[in-house]
Amino acid sequence: HISDLLSIKYWVIIGCKYKCCSSLTSIKIPASVETIGASAFKGCIKLTTVTFEKESRLTTIEGYYDYGYKAAHGTFTNCFALTTIELPASIKTIETYSFSGCGKLANIYSRSTTPPTLEATLPSEAKIYVPIGSENAYKIANEWRNYADNIIGYDFNE
């Protein structure tokens, strides 16, 4: 139920919680959520924007590949309309396949001054906005360096 999204108070949004929720267009994840499980929003085909409440404690966006079923199970896998995500400063890990099938993801805002561990593949054209002064840290960090030309310093206080 969409109304459930307005009152999430969990530390973890479990995998498949909102899977294939075809009417969800945007979501603001509550500050209390520390982990978003694999497939939690998989197939939410109208989801365009994901943001996080101020003081977010999110550390992990989960994802994995199931070799038995030959299927990706990332938090936002096949969210075809997703264009923008704003990651909180608390983020530590973005696991593999988190954004698989999100070809329209054009704007990634990462508030973390320290590059989180990036195991996921991002769309090659996505712009990655990071705190001013953190650009070089991202550009030389493992996996982030693959997107060095797309990393832009951004003033999150504006």
C-alpha positions in Angstrom: 0.0 0.0 0.0 1.3 3.5 -0.9 0.0 4.8 2.5 2.6 2.4 4.1 5.4 4.4 2.5 4.4 7.5 4.5 4.8 5.7 7.8 7.9 3.5 7.3 9.6 3.3 10.7 11.7 0.3 10.1 15.5 0.1 10.5 15.4 -2.1 7.4 13.1 -2.0 4.4 13.0 -5.7 3.6 13.5 -7.0 0.2 10.4 -7.2 -2.0 8.4 -4.9 0.4 7.2 -2.6 -2.5 8.3 -4.8 -5.4 6.4 -4.0 -8.6 4.4 -1.2 -7.0 3.3 0.2 -10.3 1.7 3.4 -9.0 4.7 4.6 -6.9 6.2 7.7 -8.5 8.5 9.1 -5.8 9.5 8.3 -2.3 11.3 10.0 0.6 12.9 7.3 2.8 12.6 8.0 6.6 15.8 8.8 8.6 15.3 5.7 10.7 16.0 3.3 7.8 19.6 1.9 7.8 19.4 -0.7 5.0 17.2 -1.0 2.0 16.9 -4.7 1.1 17.5 -6.3 -2.3 14.4 -6.0 -4.6 12.6 -3.7 -2.1 11.6 -1.4 -5.0 12.3 -3.8 -7.9 10.0 -3.2 -10.9 8.4 0.0 -9.6 8.2 1.1 -13.2 6.9 4.6 -12.5 9.3 5.5 -9.7 11.2 8.6 -10.8 12.7 10.1 -7.7 14.2 8.8 -4.4 15.2 11.1 -1.6 16.1 10.6 2.1 15.0 12.5 5.1 17.5 14.8 6.8 19.7 13.0 9.3 19.3 9.8 7.4 21.1 6.7 8.9 21.1 4.7 5.7 24.3 2.8 5.2 23.5 0.1 2.7 21.6 -0.3 -0.6 21.5 -4.0 -1.2 21.7 -6.1 -4.3 22.9 -9.4 -5.7 22.6 -11.7 -8.7 20.8 -15.0 -8.4 22.7 -17.3 -10.7 20.2 -20.1 -10.3 17.3 -17.9 -11.6 19.6 -15.7 -13.7 18.1 -12.6 -12.3 19.3 -9.4 -10.7 17.9 -8.5 -7.3 18.9 -4.9 -6.7 17.0 -2.5 -4.5 15.9 -0.5 -7.5 16.3 -3.1 -10.3 14.1 -2.4 -13.3 12.8 1.0 -12.0 12.8 2.1 -15.6 11.6 5.7 -15.0 14.1 6.4 -12.2 15.9 9.6 -13.1 17.1 11.0 -9.8 18.4 9.6 -6.5 19.8 11.6 -3.6 22.0 9.5 -1.4 22.5 10.6 2.2 25.9 11.4 3.8 25.6 8.2 5.9 25.7 5.9 2.9 28.6 3.4 3.1 27.8 0.7 0.5 25.9 0.5 -2.8 25.8 -3.2 -3.6 25.9 -4.9 -7.0 22.8 -4.7 -9.3 21.3 -1.9 -7.1 20.4 0.1 -10.2 20.3 -2.6 -12.8 17.8 -1.7 -15.5 17.7 2.0 -14.5 18.9 3.4 -17.8 17.2 6.7 -17.3 19.0 7.4 -14.1 20.5 10.8 -15.0 21.2 12.5 -11.7 22.9 10.9 -8.6 23.4 13.2 -5.7 25.8 11.8 -3.1 26.0 13.8 0.1 28.8 11.7 1.5 32.3 13.4 1.5 33.8 9.9 1.6 33.0 7.8 -1.5 30.9 4.9 -0.5 31.9 1.4 -1.7 30.4 1.1 -5.1 29.7 -2.4 -6.3 26.9 -1.4 -8.7 27.2 -0.4 -12.3 25.7 3.1 -13.0 24.4 4.4 -16.3 27.4 5.7 -18.2 25.8 9.1 -18.8 24.6 9.8 -15.3 25.8 13.0 -13.6 27.2 12.3 -10.1 27.0 15.3 -7.8 29.2 15.2 -4.7 30.1 17.7 -2.0 32.4 20.5 -3.2 35.9 19.4 -2.2 35.2 15.7 -2.5 35.4 15.5 -6.3 38.9 14.1 -6.4 38.3 11.5 -3.7 35.5 10.1 -5.8 37.4 10.4 -9.1 40.2 8.2 -7.7 38.1 5.8 -5.6 37.7 2.2 -6.9 34.7 1.9 -9.2 33.8 5.6 -9.0 36.8 6.3 -11.1 34.9 4.7 -14.0 32.6 7.7 -13.9 35.3 10.4 -13.3 34.2 12.6 -16.2 30.7 12.7 -14.8 31.6 13.7 -11.2 30.7 17.3 -10.4 31.2 19.3 -7.2 27.9 20.5 -5.8 26.9 22.8 -2.9 24.3 20.9 -0.9 23.7 23.9 1.3 22.0 25.9 -1.5 
